[in-house]
Amino acid sequence: MSLIKRSSPREIKFTSGINPYAMGSVIAEFGNTKVHITATVEEDVPRWMKGTNKGWVTAEYSMLPGSTHDRVRRERKSIGGRTQEIQRLIGRSLRAVIDMKKLGERQIILDCDVLVADGGTRTTSISGAFVAMQIAINKLMNEGKISQNPIKENLGALSVGLDKEGKVIADLNYEEDSSCEADVNVVMTESGKFVEVQGTAEGDPFSREQLDGLLECAETALKDVFKAQKSAVGAL
């Protein structure tokens, strides 16, 4: 008996090139979730990396007012623990598929601002940030600032979960996420290698068989993500 209830993600849409001032930009949509993402290239690196002939990739994340049912306050003075955790996840996920030597001593900053939150904002941010980063890198290569593509392979992310009946659902919306028995965020390369797996039982503990089903579902659903990413970059 199959554990899979829904193996396809929600409707995916990457609208690239939406910001004329950014080196790379995209609005990433998974269902009703929408994230505005820009890639900024700085011809500099953090102080601790100077002289290493290596680049750096980092990210910032925020939930904008109006993105949820109750107004989210802007984090003006300091950022909360959840925000820190998510932007670190985005940054290290992107760094996993970049050859920093080929990037040279420059930094790419990905700013991910959630416009509408209906589940999967961190995974939508990662999948969209990869698109924005790839667009920026393509421009760097076209301008002759780097000679080799530093991207090792494509990267995507998706949430999967278990419903009350123990069935696996791909790409949870807010309602599904709120009621699920387990929630797992999967960051994966196109060749099927895991960058990060974040899983938590919200109710009863889940089995190894269920975990295998969750990962299998994520791998299947991410094929649609990679296809949409390539289409968005190729459209420019």
Residue pairs with C-beta under 8 A, 6 or more apart in sequence:
3 166
3 167
3 168
3 209
3 210
3 213
4 167
4 168
4 213
4 216
4 217
5 163
5 165
5 167
5 168
5 169
6 168
6 169
6 170
7 168
7 170
7 217
7 220
7 221
8 170
8 171
8 221
8 224
9 30
9 158
9 170
9 171
9 221
9 224
9 225
10 30
10 31
10 32
10 171
10 173
11 29
11 30
11 31
12 29
12 30
12 224
12 225
12 228
13 27
13 28
13 29
13 228
14 26
14 27
14 28
14 29
14 128
14 131
14 228
14 229
14 231
14 232
15 26
15 27
15 29
15 232
16 24
16 25
16 26
16 131
16 132
16 135
16 232
16 233
16 235
16 236
17 25
17 26
17 135
17 236
18 25
18 26
18 27
18 36
19 25
19 36
19 38
22 38
22 39
22 40
22 132
22 136
23 38
23 39
23 40
23 41
23 108
23 135
23 136
23 139
23 140
24 38
24 39
24 131
24 132
24 133
24 134
24 135
24 136
24 137
24 139
25 36
25 37
25 38
25 39
25 132
25 135
26 37
26 128
26 131
26 132
26 135
26 232
27 34
27 35
27 36
27 37
27 115
27 128
28 34
28 35
28 37
28 124
28 125
28 127
28 128
28 131
29 35
29 124
30 120
30 123
30 124
30 127
30 171
31 118
31 119
31 120
31 171
31 173
32 116
32 118
32 173
33 114
33 116
33 117
33 118
33 119
33 120
33 121
33 124
33 173
34 114
34 115
34 116
34 124
35 112
35 113
35 114
35 115
35 121
35 124
35 125
35 128
36 112
36 113
36 115
37 110
37 111
37 112
37 113
37 125
37 128
37 129
37 131
37 132
38 110
38 111
38 132
39 108
39 109
39 110
39 129
39 132
39 133
39 135
39 136
40 108
40 109
40 111
40 136
41 106
41 107
41 108
41 109
41 136
41 140
42 106
42 107
42 108
42 109
43 105
43 106
44 105
44 106
44 107
45 52
45 54
45 55
45 56
45 105
45 106
45 107
46 56
46 107
49 56
49 105
50 105
52 105
53 101
53 104
53 105
54 100
54 101
54 103
54 104
54 105
55 98
55 100
55 101
55 103
55 104
55 105
55 106
55 107
55 108
55 150
56 95
56 100
56 103
56 107
56 108
57 91
57 94
57 95
57 98
57 100
57 103
57 107
57 108
57 110
57 133
58 91
58 107
58 108
58 109
58 110
59 87
59 90
59 91
59 94
59 109
59 110
59 111
59 112
59 125
59 129
60 87
60 109
60 110
60 111
60 112
61 83
61 86
61 87
61 90
61 112
61 113
61 114
61 122
61 125
62 74
62 75
62 79
62 83
62 112
62 113
62 114
63 72
63 83
63 114
63 117
63 121
64 72
64 113
64 114
64 115
65 71
65 72
65 73
65 74
66 72
67 114
67 115
67 116
67 117
68 117
75 83
79 87
86 121
86 122
86 125
87 112
89 122
89 126
89 187
89 196
89 198
90 110
90 112
90 122
90 125
90 126
90 129
91 110
92 195
92 196
93 126
93 155
93 157
93 187
93 195
93 196
94 110
94 126
94 129
94 130
94 133
94 155
96 155
96 187
96 189
96 195
97 130
97 151
97 152
97 153
97 154
97 155
97 189
97 195
98 150
98 151
98 152
99 148
99 150
99 151
99 152
100 150
101 150
102 146
102 148
102 149
102 150
103 137
103 146
103 150
104 145
104 146
106 140
106 145
108 133
108 136
108 137
110 129
110 132
110 133
112 125
112 128
112 129
114 121
114 125
117 174
118 173
118 174
119 159
119 171
119 172
119 173
119 174
119 175
119 176
119 177
120 158
120 159
120 171
120 172
120 173
120 177
122 157
122 185
123 157
123 158
123 159
123 185
123 186
123 187
124 157
126 155
126 156
126 157
126 187
127 155
127 156
127 157
127 158
127 225
127 229
130 154
130 155
130 156
130 229
131 229
131 232
131 233
133 151
134 151
134 229
134 233
135 233
135 236
137 146
137 149
137 150
137 151
138 233
138 236
140 146
141 147
141 149
152 189
153 189
153 190
153 191
154 189
154 190
154 226
154 229
154 230
155 187
155 188
155 189
155 190
155 195
156 187
156 188
156 190
156 222
156 225
156 226
156 229
157 185
157 186
157 187
157 188
157 222
157 225
158 170
158 171
158 185
158 186
158 218
158 221
158 222
158 225
159 171
159 172
159 177
159 183
159 184
159 185
159 186
160 168
160 169
160 170
160 171
160 172
160 184
160 186
160 214
160 215
160 217
160 218
160 221
161 168
161 169
161 172
161 176
161 177
161 180
161 181
161 182
161 183
161 184
161 214
162 168
162 169
162 180
162 181
162 182
162 206
162 210
162 214
163 169
163 176
163 179
163 180
163 181
164 179
164 180
164 181
166 181
166 206
166 210
168 210
168 213
168 214
168 217
169 176
169 180
169 217
170 217
170 218
170 220
170 221
171 221
172 180
172 183
177 183
180 202
181 201
181 202
181 203
181 204
181 206
182 199
182 200
182 201
182 202
182 203
182 206
182 210
182 214
183 199
183 200
183 202
184 197
184 198
184 199
184 200
184 211
184 214
184 215
184 218
185 196
185 197
185 198
185 199
186 194
186 196
186 197
186 214
186 215
186 218
186 219
186 222
187 194
187 195
187 196
187 197
188 194
188 195
188 218
188 219
188 222
189 195
190 222
190 226
192 219
197 215
199 211
199 214
206 214
